């Protein structure tokens, strides 16, 4: 897992978000399970090999906090945003996505469908 920075180019006033770039199966499977808190300026980016609704689905089992989930396609455009509640079995995006960004609930209004983002690997 490597560190990265994510910028919302459509809303530059939001400022960059420090993220962990999670592209291994084990990292994606674990996600934010067993976490009880995450900082508002931090997120986890789950990376798939291609755009897909099924591959970018998430579970909230053993996740003890509600999260904002932002689905981003390979063109780095937001395709869906949801408030994911703890202990729910599954969430899918409305459109295929390659990236799943998991954030603290304080970030609920920071992303909208159609926003352009930029992911910079550290």
N, C-alpha and C positions, 0 to 999 in steps of 0.2 A: 504494500500500500504506500502510495506516495502522496505528498502534499501538493495542493494546487490552489489557485485563486479563481473564483467565478465572479464575473461582472455581468450585471443586467444592463445591456447597452440601451435598452428602451427606457430605463429609469435610472440614469446615472447618479441621481441624488441618493440612491439607496446605499451606494458604496460597495466595495468588494467584500466577498465572503470567503473566509478560509475554509477549504474543504479537504477531506481525505478522499483521494481518487482510488476507488475500490474496484479493481478489475479481475480479481481472482474469485473462483467459485466459493471458496471457504469464506472469504471476506464478505461477499454478497449474501451468502446464506446467514451469516451471523448478523450482519447489518447493525442495528442498534438494540438488539435483544439484551435484556438485563440492565439496560441503562435506566437511571432514575432522573437524569437531568442532562441537558445539553445547553451549551452557551448560545445566545442569540447570534453571535458573529461567526458561528462554526456550522459546518454541515458535512454530510456524508454523501458522496456521489457514487452510486452503483452503476458500473459501466458494463454494457452488453456488447456483443460483437456486431449486432445489426439492429435496425429498427424492428420492433415487434411489440404487439400488445401482450402476448402471453409471456415472453421472455422478460419483459419489464414489469410484470406483476410483482407485488410484494405481499408479505404476510405481516401481521402485527402480533403474532403469538409470542408471548414472553417479552413483549415490549411494554414497559411500565409507564410510558408517557405518551400523550397524543403528539402527533407530528404533522407538519406541513409537508406534503409530498408534491414535488414539481417534476413532471415528465417532460423530457427534452429530446427532440429527434436529432439525427446525425447532422442536420443543417444548423444545429444549435438554436432551434426555435422552440419555445414552450408550447407543448401540445395539450397539456392538462395540468390542473392544480387542484388538490383535494386536501381537506383536513382528515387525516387518518386517525381513527380512535384506537386506543390500546386494546389488545386482545381480540381484534377482529381477524377473521381467517384470511381474507384476501381483498386486495384493491387492484384494479386494472385501469389503465388510462383509456380515454375515449378514442385516441388515435395511436398508431405505433410510435414507440419511443426507443431510443438507444440508451439514454441516461435517466436515472432516477435520483433526484436530489431530495434528501431527507433533512429537514430543518426544524428548529424550535418553533412552537406555535406563534411566537411573537412576529414571525416572518409571513404570516398568512396573507397579508395584503401587499407583499413586495413583488409578487409575480402574477402575471396575467397571461392567458392564452394569447399567443402571437408575439410575445416579447422575444427579442433577440438577446442571446447571452454569449459570453465568450469564456472559454475554459482555458486557463494558462497553467500548464504543468510547471512545478517548481524545479 
